[in-house]
């Protein structure tokens, strides 16, 4: 049996308010929860059993998959206290169903969108008789990441902290959040305490001379941890820059069959429109996510933004790189600045917020 572990315990603080009540992997991306895209990819790679390493709002994962009837077994390993990445992997490993000690186990971070071929990673792991194989990707500016240099055969030489100077950037290869572990190696991770796989487990394995290899590709890769990355990842799935078994063919926009979109509206750039949303006349939605039961009134423009479920956007308002929490109301003719995040339930009156001026006269307040 091919098995996998998905790390989904994080609180997704960089995506608040979207994650206030929903774990990041359960947020909708290109028409499905992100975790379902990952599950579909794992099943395509031959995985028959997956363990979710959960913590934050753990019960919602079981709720999401309570009626899941496809040919996949799902188990849930809940962290009662934070265990770090390595501790979470060790905690989840106790629910693996067996197999020989050298059986490969796929491990995915629950917030990484990638085009990497999982079967190719498994094949490289077997070919190198590796203890651990890491998926590595190259980035233009590696200073925000830990570095993973390898030799000419792909064997990992070290794990370096985030470089502070150009001279410390000895490679542009970084850990891309997907691994294959030999089953017996998982059991060497200390149990019942916090462990960082990046700072403790991997460096120790290299220091011990274990066979740790990299699998470096030029495939699509994106960390969905920030709002802008989140909307861009969703859009890239819709338009086909990266593929998922759940997105049947590339398209300009993914509009739910129950949504109502006016004939004069433009929905472009890989945007998604959720169930029962209403998009009014002359509205522009570009490279954005509009959730279920959202109403967007005439002439509003939404660019690279997320509007969570049950919210409304007033006529002629402008949103650019904005996150609007659920059950919010944005009145007419508002212009919201980039990077703004609006809490769930907030109400902004007409003309309540603008970056540029308006010709509309101010009301006299008595």
Secondary structure, DSSP 8 states (H G I E B T S, - for coil): --EEEEE-----GGGTTTTSSS-GGGSEETTEEHHHHHHHHHHHTT--EEEEEE-TTTHHHHHHTTT--SS-EEEEEE-SS--HHHHHHHHHHTT-----TT-EEEEEETTEEE---HHHHHHHHHHTT-SEEEEEEE-S-GGGS-B--B-TT-BB---B---SSGGG---SEEEEEEEEEEHHHHTTS-SSS---IIIIIHHHHHHTT--EEEEEE---EEE--SHHHHHHHHHHHHHTSS--TT--S--SEEE-TT-EE-TT-EEETTEEE-TT-EE-TT-EEES-EE-TT-EE-TT-EEES-EE-TT-EE-TT-EEES-EE-TT-EE-TT-EE-TT-EE-TT-EE-TT---SS--SS------
